[in-house]
C-alpha cells in the first residue's frame, strides 16, 4: 500500500509540474492513464513504485488469512487410480485441475465434550442477552417507534440464535443415547 501511495504522490507531483490542468486532470477517471501516455518520461519514478507495489499486493493476497475461506489450503489427489489428477482444496471448496470432480475436504469432527461445553457457553450468553432484552423492553416508550423496530430486530436475532442453540442441544442429546 505504501508503494502505491508513493507512486500516486509522485504522479501528482509530475502532473502539477507540467501544469495545474494536468494536476487536477489526474484526479479524474482515466486522467492518470492519459497523463502517462502523454508524458512517459515524467512518470518514470512513479512507474518504479507502481511496479514494486504489484508483488507486494500478490504476497499479501497469498499470506492473508482474511481472503481465504479457510486456513486449510493444499493440494489433494483425486480421480481413479492410475489417472490421478490434483485439486486445490481451500476449506470445504475444491478447485479441480484436470476435469475430475472431487468431494469437499472432510470436516474435522469436534469431540462431543467440546461441543457440549460450547453449547453450555452459548446458553449462558443467550441468558445474558435475554436479560438485556427484557430490560430494554421494560424501558421502551410506546412512542419510540425506532426503538421498537431496533428491539424487534434484536429479538429476532436472539430467537434465531436460541433456535440454533436448541437444535445443537437436541442433536447432542441424540448422540449421547
N, C-alpha and C positions, 0 to 999 in steps of 0.2 A: 504494500500500500504506500509505503514511503517512497519507493522508486517512482510509482505512478504520480504521486503528488509532486515530487521534484520535477518530473518531466512536464507536468502541466504548468508549473510555475515558470520553467524555462521557456515553454511555448508562449506564455503570456508576455514574458519579458521580450522575446524576439518579436512578437506581433506589435507590441507597443513601441518597440524600437523602429519599426517600419513606419507606422502611423497610428493615430488614435482610432481610425476607422477599422484597421485590421485588429487592433487591440480589443475593441468591442465586438468585432466580427467573429473572433474565435469563441465567443460566448454563445453564438447562435448554433443551431443544429447544422452540421456539415461544415461549419466555419473552420475548425481545425484541419479538416481534410483539404479544403480549398487552399488554406494557407500553406500547408505542407507541399501541395502540388505547385503552387506559385513560387514559393521561396524555399527550395530544398536545401540550399546551403545554410540558411539561417536556423534551421531546426535540427542540425546535426547533433548538438549537445543534448537536446531533448530526446532525440531518437535513441541515444545510447541508454538513457534511463528507462525509456519505454521498453526497449528490448530486454533490459535487465529485470523488468517487472514480470515478464511472461514466465520465466522459470520459477520465480517466487510464487506466483499465483498457482502454477501447476503443483509445486511442492505442498502448498497449503491445502489444496484440494485432496492430495494423496494422503496427507497425515492428519487431516481434520476429522475427528470423530463425529462432529455435528452433521456432516454432509452424508454420512453413510447410514443406511437403515439399521445397521448393527455393527459391532466391532468384530463379528465373526466373518472374516473375509478370507477366501482362499480358493484354490483350485481343487476340483474333485473329478474323479474318473466316472464316466457314465457310458452306457451302451453295452452291447453284448460282448462276451469275452472274445478277444482277438481283434475286435473292431472298436476298441475303446476310444472315446473322444474325451476332451476335457471341457469342464464348465466352470465358470467363475461363480462362486457361491458367496452372496453377501446377505447375512441374516437369513431370512427364510426365502429370499428370492434367488432364483437360479438363472444365470445368463449362459446359454449353451453356445459352444463353438463346434460346429461340425454337423448340425442337423438332428442330434438326438435330444429328445426331451428328457427331463430328469425330474425326480421328486424333489420338493424343497428339503433343505437340510433339516434333519430331525431336531426337534426342540429338546433341550435338556430338561429332564424330569426333576422338579423341585421335591425334596424329601417331604413326606407327609407332616412331620413335626414342624418344619419351617412354614409350610402352608397354613397349618393350624395357628401358629403364633402370629403370622401375618394377618390372618382373619380376626383374631382376638384384638390385635392392634388397630385394625380397621374399624371394628365395632366401637372401640374406645374413642377413636377420632370422630366417628359418627355421633356418639353420645354427646361429646362436647359441642359439635356442630348443631345438634338438635336443641341443646340448651340455649345456644346463642340465637337460634331462630325463634325459640319461644319468647325470649326477652325482646327481640326485635318486633315480633308481632304484638306483644303486650304494649310496647311503647309507640306503635304505629298509629298515627292520627287518621281518622276517617277521611279527612280532606286531602291527605297526601297521596295523590294518585301515582306519582313517580315512585315513591317509596313502596307503595303496594305492588307495583309492577316489578320492582327490583326484588322485593321479598318473594314474590311468586316465582321468579326465575331461580332464585337461590333455593327455594323449597323444592322446585322441580329437580334441580341438580342433586339436592340431598336425597330425594326419593329414588333417583336413578342409582346413586351410589349405595343406598341402603338395599335396593333390589339386587344389585351386583354382589354385595357382601352376603346377603341371604342365600343367593344362588350358590356361592362358594361354600357357605356353611353346610347347605344340604348336600352338595357334592362331596364334601369331606366326610359327612356322616355316612353317606353311601359307601365310601371307600373303606371305612373302618369296620363295616359289617362283613 
